[in-house]
Amino acid sequence: MAKKSSNLPETFVRSESLLFQEPNYDISRMSTQTSEHYPITSIIDQSSPLEFVVNSNDVQFIDLTENKIFIKAQLLKADTSVLASTNIVSTVN
C-alpha cells in the first residue's frame, strides 16, 4: 500500500488560511470604458474646488492613474478684460 505524504502541496491549502502571503491579483484588462462626469459644485464660485461624483460598483475597477480632466475655459483678468498674448499664465496644483 502506498504511503501517504504528510507534506501536502500548497494547492490543497485554502487561500483563507494563508495569512502571511500576498494574495494574487488579476491585473489583466478585458475592456476599457470612458464616461463624462460634470462638477456637482458651482463653477461660478471661484473659491470652492471642483467636485465630481464617480459612481462605482464591485465589478469594475477605476484606475486613478488613467483619469484625465478636460477643461474648456476662457481666462480673463480680474476686471473681466481679455488677456493679452504677452500675459504669463500658469496652472497651480
Helices and strands as residue ranges (DSSP letters): G 10-12, G 15-17, G 64-66
